[in-house]
């Protein structure tokens, strides 16, 4: 793969990683509640999901999902339902931040956080469409698997950078969330946005790839 190709791929890919969506909203929310380190560790669940989708796409099965209306609809509706359910759960949760000492705030198990990250990542059909439609523009046909693996590795690296950025922003936002009623407001806002992402996903049409 040429250097010129990488110089085009890297900024375009990083822009996709930094785009605000349900996964990055989850990193932001976990940054508020759990801190940067735990949010980043939980995001390993997302990395497993995306690595799985990249592998599926690399062997050609991603094209089937991207072009099959039935398969796309199943993943789309499952993902939309999960995001709406997660949003309602966040909205109804009681804030543990307001007036609390961060060190004394109860924390969820990392396994639970990682599982949540995995489910949000794996249930979004737009991710596999990105890998199916975006990656092939940069793949070296003569070294297909090696170049696809390189692009996938760079994507995961930039995704972790995005996780760190959103978790860090969430950690600083958490300082304001400890003011009276601010934590409840944050829960309602985050939950409402997650529900919104779910509804947008439900309305999404299968892209042409």
C-alpha positions, 0 to 999 in steps of 0.5 A: 500500500502506497504512502499516498493512499495512507495519507488519504485514508488516515484523515478520512478514517479518523473523521469517521471515528470521531463522528458523534453516534451511539458508540461515542455517546456511550463512551462520553456517558461512561466517561462521566460515570466511570472515568476515562480509564474504565470507559476506555477499558470497557470500549475493548468490547466495541473493539471486539465487535468492530474487529469481528465486523472487519473480519466478516467484511474481509472474507466477503460476507460483509457484502452479503449483509450490505446488499441483502435487504432481509439481513440488513433489516434484521440487524437494523431493527435489532440494533434500533430496539437495543438503542431505544431500550438502552436510552430508556434505561439511562433516562430512568436511572438515578444519578449517582453523581450529584454531590458525590465523592467520585471515589465513593461512587458505586461503579458497574462491573467492567464486564457489564460495561464492555458487554454494553459497548459490544452490543452497541457496536455489533448491532449497528449495520452502518458499521459493516457498510462503512467497512464494505463501501469505504475500505475497498477504495483503499485496498491494494488488490495485489495484497488484499488481505494484508492491506485490508488487515492494515486498514482494519488495524488503523481503524481500531487504533483511531477508534480507541483515540476517539474513545479516549477523547469522548471519555475525557470530555465526559470526565470533565463534563462529570464535574458539572454533573455533580451540581444539584439535579445536573446528574439527572439532567445528564441522564435524561439528555443522554438517554433521549439522544440514545433513543433518537439514534435508535429511531434514526437507525430504524428509519435508515434505508439499506445503502447501495454499495 
